[in-house]
Amino acid sequence: METTYESNPILDKLPKHLRQYIKPQAYEAYSAIDQAVWRYVMRKNVDYLSTVAHSSYLNGLQKTGISIDHIPNMYGMNRILEEIGWAAVAVDGFIPPAAFMEFQAYNVLVIASDIRQLENIEYTPAPDIIHEGAGHAPIIANPEYAEYLRRFGEIGCKAISSAKDFELYEAVRHLSIIKEAKGTPAREIQKAERHIETLQQNMGEPSEMALIRNLHWWTVEYGLIGTVSDPKIYGAGLLSSIGESALCMTDKVEKRPYSIAAAATPFDITRTQPQLFVTPDFAYLSQVLEEFANTMALRKGGLSGVQKLIDSKELGTIELSTGLQISGNFSRVISFEDDPVFVQTKGPTALSYREKELVGHGTLQHFDGFGTPLGRLKGINLPIEAMGPRDLKAYAIFEGQTITLEFEGHIKITGEILTGTRNLQGEIILITFKDCKVTHKNNVLFASHDRLYNMAVGVSIVSAFNGPADVGSFDLVSHDIHSTTIKPTASAEQRQLEGYYRQIREFREGTNTTISRHKVFEAIKTSHPNDWLLPVELFELAIKNGDSGFAKEIADHLNTVVSNDQKVAHLVDDGISLAKALHLNE
């Protein structure tokens, strides 16, 4: 696979199936307007968030090298993030939730490298570099929170999804793309929003992934910390939204004490949040996460665990009481007295022990599925997994013996034992037969004279989780998305406007001080009379240079812009106020 990023020791540990999502940042593709959007949001955020964000935010901006004036370069970020044990990669918009969380488990931040349009400067449902870079990155400088994020990814990527989860993910991704695409008809956006609403209303019983995504949303994305009466912001969605970060501090948004109940509270990505949850401290986040993990099939296993995997129709793993792990697409379970007594996969399957594939038991050997009985032998209290060599000999379970094993739950195996596979402690975890038949009551589950049969040994299923035990067992490099972010071709008018932004940026940074700001201003008034952000930047420069006459001229023009579009009034007012305040503080 061609490397599309500059690696480092942290990124080197990423498995291939995660690397498939990484794309080049293409820093040179950011326009001067993009840079101005970043600068406006960051200046406004830092000014406002200094009073309402958790103290880790401003400290983290410095530690992670996030600049107020420039969109962060991923290479530069990684050099600094590496010092705190993290890294960052660029991706194309939303990626599947399990992959997103697995990146976190490897201490890697996923950053959508696109940036919101000027029209969506306050908030966008699409992940962008303002949200990911300026929202997520600074807070991970707090060690307690960083460990929570890593642990969340470790547990979250094991959550079992439903088929409807992926359908909803695709719908949200599509909406985020068309909302950020310039010129998308309103009716198309409304249609996409209605589709999401329909899906959300018909999800049925929420899957583990749906529930843990709720926890992620109400903490990592939209979390508050402190007390209900005096909360501070730490969630990236709030830190990166200049509109919602202000709204959430008002009485219009209900504040609730954070608890596991947040897992049952759904969210709507297309609207501002009607309520938020407040954790007393970052350590409490980890406490609730472990409480939720105790409800997952990852820790409970059993009949319900394997049934979740069957319902998900996705690649998953069960772990038996012996430590043997079976990875594949589970298609059937036979139960007896609420315990699984036989499980079956279809298609390529692999057997592992402690996340390492057993030699000779990969997908080439088990290419068409794997089935095995579970539980205890009928009438024998000692389970096979607890039998020592003498016990196995006593029950005729040893090489060369043709034997019939009858399990509780009416499962029988008849065949000649060839060999047994043991774990590091010497316990038998797999028995291989030839000339074998497996039956349940009068139904034949497996029969073969020319093919070997491997019977897993295990009294119970102790864990069931999403994905394979050994990621090397399967070809997971198959990322296929139906929609990609839209890169519009700039019109001549847009290119002209970008040129004016670039000139003012060069003037402010001192790379070209011969530019006439007055000429640029006249051109904006004539050719781009509705643009408000560049005049705000010109106003800031006029104030800084003590040119009060020019500043008044710009302010008068901005009043005209606002009279034509009231939606930008508060943005203009905030920009002017910030410019004046910064000048007074210099």
C-alpha positions, 0 to 999 in steps of 0.5 A: 500500500502506498504511504500517503502520510509521513509516519512516526513510531506511533503511526507505524503500529497501525494495522493495514486495515486502519491505514486504508482510511488515511489520506494526504492532507494536501495543505496547499489546497487550503485557500486564503478564505479557508485560512481566514475562516480558521483564524476567525473561529480560533480567535473568537473561540480562544477569546470566549472559551478562555472563560468557559472551557476547561483549563486543559483547553488553552493549555492544550492549544500550546502543548499540541502546537495548534496555531490561532492564525494558521490551519495546522499542518498534520506533519507539524502537529505529529511532531508535537503530539508525539511528545505526549504519546499521540499522533494524528492522521487525515481522513475523508469526512466520516469513517465507520464508528468502529474504525474511528474508535480503533484509531483512538485505541492506538492513540491516534486522532482522526482528523477530517482535513477539509474545512467548513465553508464560510457559510457554515462558519458557526457549525457544520454537521460534517467533521472538519479540521476545526472540529477535529484539530481545534476541538479534540487535539488540545484536550488530549494534553490532559493525561487523565482525559487522554487515557479515557479517550484511548480506553474508550477506543479500545472498548468501543471498537469491540462493540457489536453493531447492527445492519441498521447502524451502518445504514444510518452511518452512510446516511449521516455521511451523505448529509454531511457531504452535501451540506458542505458542498457549495450549491446543493439544492435545499430540497436535496438537503431536506430529503437527506435530513428526512431520510435520517429522521426515518432511520432514527425512528425505525432503528429498533432495539439499539445495538451496543455500538449505538449505545456506546456512540451515545456515550461518545457523543455526550462526553468526547463530542458534547461533554461538560465538566464541573457542576450542573450549576457551574459547568465548563466545556471540554467536548470537541463539538462545543469547543469547535462551534462558536454558536453552540459553545455560547448557547450551551452556557445558557438556560436554553440547554438543560444540564444533567449529571453525567451517568450511564443513563447517557447511553440511552439518550440518542442525539441528532447531529443535524440540530443543536443539542437540547440537553448536555451531561456534566461529569464532575471530573475526567476520572468519572468518565472512565468509571462510567465507561467501565460500568457500560463495558460490564453490560457488553457481550465483550464481558458477558459472552453467553447465548445473548453474545453470540446472538448479537453477532448473528444479528449483526451479520458482521465479522465477529469473535467469540472467546471460549472459557479455554481462551480459544477464539473463533472469528467469522460470520456467525450464522447459527447457535443451538441452545439448551437451557439458555446456554449455547451448545453449538455454534456455527459460522459461514464463510472464512473463519479463523481460530486464535488463542490470545489474539494470535491465530493458531497455526493451521487454523486460518481462513484457508483451512476453515474457508467454508465455516466452522461449527463446534459443540460447547458445554459439558459431556452428558453425565460427566461433571468434569468438563473436557477442558479441566481434564488432565492426561489421566482423566482424558485416558479414563474417558478414552479421549486420546489419539487413535480412539474412535469414540462417541462424545455426547454433550448436554443439549443433544449434541453428539460427535462420533469419529476417530481422534487424531490429535489435540491442541493445547494452550501454553498451560497445557490445557487442551483447547482443540480436538481433531477428528477424522471420519467424523459425524456431528449430530443434533438429535436426528439432524446431521450438522457435519459428516465427512470421511475425507476431511478432518473435523476440529472440535473446539473445547470450552464449557462456555462463551465468556466473550463476544465482540466485533471484529477478528481476534487476530487482525492478520487473519482476514483481509480487512483492507476493503474500505468501500464508501459510496460517497466522497467529499465534494471538491468544487471547482472554484468559479472565476468570481470565487478565485478573484475573491480568494486572491483578495483574501490572499493579498490581505493575508500576505500583508498581515503576515509581512510577506508583501507590504506593498499591497494597498488595503484601500484598493482591495476594500474598494474591489470588495465593495464593488465585486463582492458586496456581500462578503463580510469576513474580509472587511472584518479582517481589513477593519482589524488591520485599520484599528491596529494601524491607528487608521480610524478614518479607514476603520469607520469607512469599513464599519459603515460598509459592514452595516450595509452588509448586515442590513442585507443579511441579518444572519451575519449580524452577530458574526460581524459584531463579534469580529469588530468587538474582538478587533477593538478588544485585542487592540486595547490589550496590545 
